[in-house]
């Protein structure tokens, strides 16, 4: 019996990892044996750490990292062959934010991989916060990520004013369709997108009908003009370690990276783990005190009430569920706290983690590594770090 293999696509910061956790949990509840194969063209396995942290031992997580496309293809193919012998019911592939789906099709059609796998769903994650004036690179990447998807799944829809009204959902769909059909015409994609191709829902409240659409999404075959975006060096990845700072300082640092393109280059994504040193909490206190919370303008104060701000240490309005939940509270049992960060220019989430290594990934265009390094207190970036 062939193993079903699913591909979860989407641009950097679109919510692929968050969705995969929910998607895999759905199969695990049905008693399926699942493995995730996370991919990145950088040389670090933070995504693997994030998935393992969320899913524990219930799901196997493998990683393919490589510095160039040819090396990546070889390692990806070898990994699929080894996984095909292990008897999984489902394999979920999370590619990098820049990914040519034709490569995926070609590898699946190779022998002996074609004997072990059959293609299931291709799902494309789309952030509801679409740029007001996306450039041509963004439009091309967005179109190519969506080209073969059986369903486009919108993330963070609940943060759009007016959601979940039908009118707001239709407006979100309309904006996405306008960009996709513009991209289809510009890049000669042989596909017309329709409203039925898009799911707009709060991921925390997916209905049975929503899940039916997701699990039966399938895939499409869309051919389009290919541009060498992924291979021209326009996207870079920098890695930094030994980040041990209070949460407010990290909030301020990350905000500065996103808002000062002239100094740092165009930062697209920041993710990783950091250590917050002991806060000398008075006996009986819980989490961070109000004076320790993030006051940077990058975070929006209108989402959390005073108690949630004090507990979370970050008042970012884009926290999960529209504000900082109790799950975001710092560990009361330890003066030292560890946090996971996941940030784009529009959205920053910082939450406690049990993971105990300090590593931060910066992804962007035309990055000025020396300046970014100085911001992190390091004079160099490291090219490999096993987490």
C-alpha positions in Angstrom: 0.0 0.0 0.0 1.4 3.4 -1.0 2.0 6.2 1.5 0.0 9.3 1.1 2.3 12.3 0.9 1.0 15.9 1.3 2.8 19.2 0.5 2.1 22.3 2.6 3.2 25.4 0.7 3.1 29.2 1.4 5.3 32.2 1.6 7.6 32.9 4.5 5.5 33.7 7.6 2.2 32.5 6.1 1.6 30.0 8.9 2.9 26.7 7.5 4.3 25.3 10.7 1.3 26.3 12.8 -1.1 24.7 10.3 1.0 21.5 10.0 0.8 21.0 13.8 -3.1 21.1 13.6 -3.1 19.0 10.4 -0.9 16.3 11.9 -2.9 16.3 15.2 -6.0 15.5 13.1 -4.4 12.3 11.7 -2.9 11.3 15.1 -6.4 11.4 16.7 -7.4 8.9 14.0 -4.5 6.6 15.0 -2.4 7.3 11.9 1.3 7.0 11.9 2.7 10.3 10.6 6.1 11.7 9.7 6.9 15.4 8.9 9.7 16.2 6.5 10.7 19.8 7.0 12.8 21.5 4.4 15.0 24.6 4.5 17.7 25.9 2.2 19.5 27.3 5.2 21.7 25.2 7.4 19.8 25.0 10.6 16.9 22.9 12.0 14.8 25.4 13.9 11.6 24.2 12.2 12.3 20.7 13.3 12.7 21.9 16.9 9.4 23.9 16.7 7.5 20.9 15.4 9.1 18.5 17.9 8.3 20.9 20.7 4.6 21.0 19.7 4.1 17.3 18.8 6.5 15.5 21.1 7.0 11.8 20.5 3.6 11.4 18.9 5.0 12.2 15.4 8.4 11.7 13.8 10.0 14.8 12.4 12.8 14.6 9.9 14.8 17.5 8.4 16.5 18.2 5.1 18.9 21.2 5.1 21.2 22.2 2.2 23.1 25.1 1.0 22.2 24.8 -2.7 19.5 23.3 -4.8 21.3 20.3 -6.2 22.4 19.2 -2.7 18.9 19.8 -1.5 17.3 17.6 -4.2 19.7 14.8 -3.5 19.2 14.9 0.2 15.4 15.2 -0.1 15.2 12.2 -2.5 17.4 10.1 -0.2 15.3 11.0 2.8 12.1 10.0 1.0 13.6 6.6 0.1 14.6 5.9 3.7 11.2 7.0 5.0 9.3 4.9 2.5 10.6 1.8 4.2 9.3 2.7 7.6 5.6 2.1 7.2 4.1 5.5 7.7 0.4 6.1 6.9 1.1 9.8 6.0 4.1 11.9 5.2 3.7 15.7 5.4 6.3 17.8 3.6 6.9 21.4 4.7 9.1 23.1 2.2 11.1 26.3 2.5 9.3 29.6 1.9 10.7 29.4 -1.7 9.9 26.1 -3.4 9.4 24.9 -6.9 6.6 22.4 -6.8 7.7 20.9 -10.2 10.8 19.6 -8.4 8.5 17.8 -5.9 6.4 16.2 -8.8 9.6 15.1 -10.5 11.0 13.5 -7.4 7.8 11.6 -6.7 7.8 10.2 -10.2 11.3 8.8 -9.8 11.9 5.1 -9.2 11.8 3.7 -6.5 9.9 6.6 -4.9 7.0 6.2 -7.2 6.4 2.7 -5.9 6.1 3.9 -2.2 4.2 7.2 -2.5 1.0 8.6 -3.9 0.3 12.4 -3.9 -2.5 13.4 -1.5 -3.1 17.1 -0.8 -1.3 20.2 -1.8 -2.4 23.0 0.6 -1.2 26.6 0.3 -1.2 28.8 3.3 -2.1 32.5 2.7 -1.7 35.3 5.3 -4.9 37.3 5.4 -2.7 40.4 5.9 -1.8 40.9 2.2 0.7 43.6 1.4 -1.0 46.8 0.2 1.5 47.2 -2.7 3.2 43.8 -3.3 6.2 44.0 -5.6 6.7 41.7 -8.6 8.8 39.3 -6.7 6.1 38.8 -4.1 3.4 38.4 -6.8 5.5 35.8 -8.6 6.3 33.8 -5.5 2.6 34.0 -4.3 1.4 32.7 -7.7 3.9 29.9 -7.9 3.2 28.7 -4.3 -0.6 28.6 -5.1 -0.4 27.2 -8.6 -0.7 23.5 -7.7 -2.8 23.8 -4.5 -6.0 21.9 -4.2 -7.0 24.5 -1.5 -5.7 27.8 -0.3 -6.1 28.1 3.5 -6.1 31.6 4.9 -4.3 32.2 8.2 -5.0 35.0 10.8 -8.4 35.8 9.3 -9.7 36.4 12.8 -7.5 39.4 13.0 -9.3 41.2 10.2 -11.9 43.7 11.4 -15.4 42.4 10.8 -14.5 38.7 10.6 -16.3 36.2 10.7 -19.0 38.0 8.9 -19.8 36.7 5.4 -19.0 40.1 3.9 -15.5 40.2 5.5 -14.8 36.7 4.4 -15.8 37.5 0.8 -13.6 40.6 0.9 -10.6 38.5 2.0 -11.3 36.0 -0.8 -11.7 38.9 -3.3 -8.3 40.4 -2.5 -6.6 37.0 -2.8 -8.4 36.1 -6.0 -7.5 39.5 -7.5 -3.8 39.0 -6.9 -3.8 35.4 -8.0 -5.6 36.0 -11.3 -3.4 39.0 -11.9 -0.4 36.7 -11.3 -1.9 34.0 -13.5 -2.2 36.3 -16.4 1.3 37.9 -15.9 3.1 34.5 -15.5 1.0 32.5 -17.9 -0.5 30.1 -15.3 -3.0 27.8 -17.0 -5.4 28.0 -14.1 -8.3 30.3 -13.0 -8.8 30.6 -9.3 -12.3 30.7 -7.8 -13.8 31.5 -4.4 -14.3 27.7 -3.8 -10.5 27.3 -3.9 -10.1 29.4 -0.8 -10.9 28.5 2.8 -11.3 31.5 5.2 -11.7 30.3 8.8 -10.4 30.8 12.3 -7.9 27.9 12.7 -8.8 27.6 16.3 -12.4 26.9 15.4 -12.3 24.7 12.3 -15.7 23.0 11.7 -16.2 19.5 10.4 -17.0 21.0 7.0 -13.8 23.0 7.0 -11.8 19.8 7.8 -13.7 17.9 5.0 -12.6 20.6 2.5 -9.0 20.4 3.8 -8.7 16.6 3.9 -10.3 16.2 0.4 -8.5 19.1 -1.2 -6.3 17.1 -3.6 -4.0 19.0 -5.9 -3.9 20.7 -9.3 -1.3 20.7 -12.1 -0.6 24.3 -13.0 2.1 25.2 -15.5 3.5 28.8 -15.5 6.5 30.8 -16.5 9.5 30.0 -14.3 11.8 32.8 -13.0 15.1 32.1 -11.2 14.0 33.8 -8.0 15.0 31.0 -5.7 18.5 30.6 -7.2 19.6 34.2 -7.6 20.8 34.7 -4.1 18.1 37.4 -3.4 17.0 35.6 -0.2 19.5 35.1 2.6 19.6 33.5 6.0 21.6 34.6 9.0 22.0 32.6 12.3 22.8 34.0 15.7 23.3 32.3 19.1 23.7 33.0 22.8 20.7 35.4 22.8 20.0 36.0 26.5 18.0 39.2 27.0 14.7 40.3 28.7 11.6 40.0 26.6 11.2 43.8 26.2 14.7 44.1 24.8 14.1 41.3 22.3 10.8 42.9 21.2 12.7 46.2 20.6 15.5 44.5 18.8 13.2 42.6 16.4 11.1 45.8 15.8 14.3 47.6 14.8 15.3 45.0 12.3 11.9 45.2 10.5 11.7 49.0 10.5 15.2 50.0 9.5 15.7 48.5 6.0 18.4 51.0 5.1 20.6 49.8 8.0 19.8 46.1 8.1 18.4 45.2 4.7 14.9 43.9 4.1 14.2 41.5 7.0 11.2 39.2 6.1 11.2 36.7 9.0 12.7 36.1 12.4 12.2 32.9 14.3 14.0 30.8 16.9 14.5 30.5 20.7 16.1 32.8 23.3 16.7 32.9 27.0 15.4 35.6 29.3 17.6 35.9 32.4 16.1 35.8 35.9 13.7 38.6 36.6 14.1 38.6 40.4 10.4 38.2 40.9 9.0 38.9 44.3 7.6 35.9 46.2 4.2 35.0 45.0 4.4 36.8 41.7 3.4 35.2 38.4 5.3 35.6 35.1 6.5 39.0 34.0 5.6 42.1 35.8 3.9 45.0 34.0 7.1 46.9 34.0 8.8 44.1 32.1 6.3 43.8 29.3 7.1 44.9 25.8 6.4 48.6 25.3 7.8 48.9 21.7 5.5 50.4 19.1 6.0 47.3 17.0 3.6 45.6 19.5 0.0 46.7 19.6 -1.4 47.3 23.1 -5.0 47.2 22.2 -5.4 43.5 22.2 -4.5 42.4 25.7 -6.0 43.4 29.0 -3.6 44.4 31.8 -3.5 40.9 33.3 -2.6 39.2 30.0 0.1 41.8 29.3 1.7 41.2 32.7 1.7 37.5 32.2 2.9 37.3 28.6 5.6 39.9 28.5 4.6 41.0 25.0 1.5 42.9 24.1 1.6 42.2 20.4 -1.9 42.5 19.0 -1.2 39.6 16.7 -0.8 37.0 19.4 -2.8 33.8 18.8 -6.5 34.1 19.5 -6.5 37.8 19.3 -4.5 38.4 22.4 -2.2 36.8 25.0 -3.7 33.6 26.4 -2.9 32.0 29.6 -0.8 29.5 27.7 1.6 32.4 27.1 2.5 32.8 30.7 6.0 32.5 31.9 7.0 29.5 34.0 6.4 30.4 37.6 8.7 27.7 38.8 11.9 29.2 37.4 13.5 32.6 37.6 15.1 32.0 34.2 12.6 31.7 31.3 13.0 30.4 27.7 10.9 31.7 24.8 10.1 30.9 21.2 9.8 33.8 18.8 8.1 33.9 15.4 7.9 37.3 13.7 7.2 39.0 10.5 6.9 42.8 9.9 3.2 42.6 10.6 3.0 39.9 13.3 5.1 38.9 16.3 4.5 36.1 18.7 6.6 35.3 21.7 5.6 32.5 24.0 7.3 30.3 26.6 9.0 27.1 25.5 10.7 24.1 27.2 13.3 24.1 24.5 16.7 25.0 26.0 19.0 26.3 23.2 19.5 29.8 22.1 19.3 30.3 18.3 17.8 32.9 16.1 17.2 32.9 12.3 16.9 36.0 10.2 15.6 35.6 6.7 15.5 38.5 4.2 16.8 40.2 1.1 20.0 42.2 0.8 20.8 41.6 4.4 23.7 43.5 5.9 25.1 40.8 8.0 27.6 43.0 9.9 25.0 45.4 11.1 22.5 42.6 12.0 25.3 40.9 13.9 26.1 44.0 15.9 22.4 44.3 16.8 22.6 40.8 18.3 25.9 41.5 19.9 27.8 39.1 17.6 30.5 40.0 15.1 29.8 37.0 12.9 27.0 34.6 11.9 27.6 30.9 12.2 26.7 28.7 9.2 25.8 25.5 11.0 24.3 24.8 14.4 22.7 21.5 15.3 19.5 22.0 17.4 
